[in-house]
Amino acid sequence: MCGIRRVADGLVEEFRRVLPWQRKTQRENLALLTATMLDVRSANLIDLAAALPREADRTDMRYQWISRVLGNNLIEPDAVMALFAREVLARASADGQPLVLILDQSKLPDRRQVLMLALKHGGRALPLAWRVEATKGPIGFGMQKDLLEAVVPWLPAGVPVCLMADRVSGTADLISLCQGLGWDYRPRLKGNFAVGNRGKKIKTGALADDHVFALEDVQLTAKRATTNIGVLQAPGH
């Protein structure tokens, strides 16, 4: 427990440096919760409640404290993450290499989905910002656009960006957004997308079957997003 407290004290000082406008209680609560998460290496609230160094005999009382902190509407995740993210992005691009961002959607309990934007760095994905929505299927483009545009001001000026995305997020709308932002992009595409090429239409899934490995300046889906497509066949597929 003492180790968690020491880490939390150090985080309070860091939060005071980058978030001078934040209330003292918010800084202390976030620091203690973050230090506990680093110790248990889990985001599970039960695990956090069991290790949380607070004067409460029962785990359920510590669980309620965590829920209140996370449910505090005065703590804005984007505002908290922005200054940290700017520092990380600046360091990652210091050598002039492009920034590779990863857009990914994952399931959460209670039929919720999280849309996460992370920085690819050193073989890891470092979370930058996220959105959560109660839905059984893919999170729509509107929330993808909101997430990406929230992060744009955090990026160092003049640094090339490449966005990678899974098949859930890979759409013509996302490609058009990247083109408008001046980003490179490499989203995976579903196999049922229609591709218009020289007056002919073909499904993306049929390209590999026809031994087509690259198409240039084709129109993707009925929205006719003009792009290039590469076909990579992984071993065993």
C-alpha positions in Angstrom: 0.0 0.0 0.0 2.8 2.4 0.9 4.2 2.0 -2.6 0.9 3.0 -4.2 0.8 6.1 -2.0 4.3 7.1 -3.0 3.5 6.8 -6.7 0.3 8.7 -6.2 2.2 11.6 -4.5 4.5 11.8 -7.5 1.5 11.8 -9.9 -0.2 14.6 -7.9 2.9 16.8 -8.6 2.8 15.9 -12.3 -0.9 16.7 -12.5 -0.3 20.0 -10.8 2.4 20.8 -13.4 0.3 20.0 -16.5 -3.2 20.6 -15.1 -2.9 23.7 -12.9 -6.5 24.6 -13.4 -7.8 21.2 -12.0 -9.2 21.1 -8.5 -7.0 19.7 -5.8 -9.4 16.9 -4.9 -9.7 15.8 -8.5 -5.9 15.7 -8.9 -5.5 13.6 -5.7 -8.3 11.2 -6.6 -7.0 10.7 -10.2 -3.5 10.2 -8.9 -4.5 7.6 -6.4 -6.6 5.7 -8.9 -3.9 5.8 -11.5 -1.2 4.6 -9.1 -3.5 1.7 -8.0 -4.1 0.7 -11.6 -0.3 0.7 -12.3 0.2 -1.5 -9.2 -2.5 -4.1 -10.1 -2.0 -3.8 -13.8 -5.7 -4.1 -14.4 -8.7 -1.8 -15.3 -11.1 -4.1 -13.6 -12.9 -2.1 -10.9 -13.1 -5.0 -8.5 -9.3 -5.5 -8.7 -8.8 -1.8 -8.2 -11.1 -1.7 -5.2 -9.3 -4.6 -3.6 -6.0 -2.8 -3.8 -7.1 0.8 -3.3 -5.2 2.3 -0.2 -8.2 4.0 1.4 -9.5 3.8 4.9 -12.5 1.6 4.2 -12.8 -1.9 5.6 -15.1 -3.2 2.9 -14.2 -3.6 -0.8 -17.7 -2.5 -1.9 -17.2 0.9 -0.2 -13.9 1.4 -2.1 -15.7 0.2 -5.3 -18.3 3.0 -4.7 -15.5 5.5 -4.3 -14.0 4.5 -7.6 -17.4 4.7 -9.3 -17.9 8.2 -8.0 -14.5 9.4 -9.2 -15.1 7.9 -12.7 -18.6 9.3 -12.8 -17.5 12.9 -11.9 -18.7 15.0 -14.8 -16.3 17.8 -13.8 -13.4 15.5 -14.9 -13.2 15.7 -18.7 -11.0 12.9 -20.1 -10.0 14.8 -23.2 -8.9 17.8 -21.2 -6.9 15.6 -18.8 -5.3 13.6 -21.6 -4.6 16.5 -24.0 -1.5 17.9 -22.3 0.0 14.5 -21.6 -0.8 13.4 -25.2 0.8 16.5 -26.7 4.1 15.7 -24.9 4.0 12.0 -26.0 3.2 12.9 -29.6 6.0 15.5 -29.7 8.6 13.1 -28.4 7.4 10.3 -30.7 7.8 12.6 -33.7 11.1 14.3 -32.7 13.1 12.2 -35.1 10.9 13.2 -38.0 9.2 9.9 -38.4 5.5 9.8 -39.2 3.0 9.3 -36.3 1.1 6.1 -36.7 -2.4 6.2 -35.0 -4.5 3.2 -34.4 -8.3 3.3 -34.3 -9.9 0.2 -32.7 -13.2 -0.8 -31.3 -13.6 -3.3 -28.4 -16.4 -4.7 -26.4 -17.1 -3.7 -22.8 -19.5 -5.1 -20.2 -23.2 -4.0 -20.2 -23.5 -4.1 -24.1 -21.1 -1.2 -24.5 -18.4 -0.6 -27.0 -15.3 1.6 -26.7 -13.7 3.3 -29.6 -10.0 3.9 -28.8 -7.4 6.0 -30.6 -3.9 5.1 -29.7 -0.3 5.9 -30.8 1.8 3.1 -32.2 5.1 3.4 -30.4 7.8 0.9 -29.6 5.7 -2.1 -30.4 2.9 -0.9 -28.2 -0.4 1.1 -28.5 -0.4 4.1 -26.2 -4.1 5.3 -25.6 -4.7 8.9 -26.5 -8.5 9.4 -26.4 -11.6 7.3 -26.5 -15.4 7.3 -26.8 -17.9 4.8 -25.2 -21.3 4.0 -26.6 -24.1 1.6 -25.7 -24.5 -0.4 -28.9 -24.3 -4.0 -30.0 -22.6 -3.3 -33.3 -20.1 -0.9 -34.8 -19.9 2.6 -33.5 -20.9 5.0 -36.2 -18.8 7.3 -38.3 -20.1 10.4 -36.4 -18.4 9.3 -33.2 -15.2 8.3 -35.2 -15.1 11.8 -36.7 -15.7 13.4 -33.3 -12.8 11.4 -31.7 -10.3 12.0 -34.5 -11.1 15.7 -34.8 -10.7 16.1 -31.0 -7.1 14.8 -31.3 -6.1 16.9 -34.3 -5.1 20.0 -32.2 -2.8 17.7 -30.1 -0.7 16.8 -33.1 2.7 18.5 -33.7 2.5 20.9 -36.7 3.8 19.6 -40.0 4.3 16.0 -38.8 3.0 13.3 -41.2 0.2 11.1 -39.8 -0.9 7.6 -40.8 -4.1 6.2 -39.5 -4.6 2.4 -39.2 -8.0 1.0 -38.4 -9.7 -2.4 -38.2 -12.5 -3.6 -40.4 -15.2 -2.3 -38.1 -14.0 1.3 -38.7 -12.7 0.9 -42.3 -15.3 2.8 -44.3 -15.4 5.2 -47.3 -16.4 8.0 -44.9 -13.2 7.4 -42.8 -11.0 7.4 -45.9 -12.6 10.7 -47.0 -12.0 12.2 -43.6 -8.3 11.2 -43.7 -7.9 12.7 -47.1 -9.5 15.9 -45.9 -7.0 16.0 -42.9 -4.1 15.3 -45.2 -3.3 12.0 -43.4 -2.1 8.8 -44.9 -4.3 5.8 -44.0 -4.4 2.1 -44.0 -7.8 0.7 -42.7 -8.7 -2.9 -43.2 -11.8 -3.3 -45.4 -14.7 -5.7 -45.2 -15.0 -8.2 -48.1 -18.4 -7.0 -49.2 -17.5 -3.5 -50.2 -18.2 -2.6 -53.9 -15.2 -1.3 -55.8 -15.7 0.7 -59.0 -12.8 0.3 -61.5 -12.9 1.4 -65.1 -16.7 1.1 -65.3 -16.8 -2.3 -63.6 -17.7 -3.2 -60.1 -16.2 -5.9 -58.0 -16.4 -6.9 -54.3 -13.3 -6.3 -52.2 -13.4 -10.0 -51.1 -13.2 -11.2 -54.7 -9.9 -9.3 -55.4 -7.8 -12.0 -53.7 -9.6 -14.7 -55.5 -8.9 -13.1 -58.8 -5.2 -12.6 -57.8 -5.5 -8.8 -57.8 -3.0 -7.4 -55.4 -3.3 -3.6 -56.0 -5.8 -1.1 -57.6 -5.2 2.6 -58.0 -7.7 5.5 -58.1 -10.8 3.3 -57.6 -14.1 4.3 -56.2 -15.1 2.6 -52.9 -18.8 1.9 -52.2 -21.7 4.0 -53.4 -20.1 7.0 -51.8 -17.3 6.8 -54.4 -14.4 7.6 -52.1 -11.4 7.6 -54.5 -8.5 5.6 -53.1 -5.9 2.9 -53.7 -6.4 -0.6 -52.5 -3.8 -3.3 -51.7 -4.6 -6.9 -51.1 -2.4 -8.8 -48.6 -3.1 -12.5 -47.9 -2.0 -13.7 -44.5 -0.6 -17.2 -44.2 -3.3 -19.7 -43.6 -6.1 -17.5 -45.1 
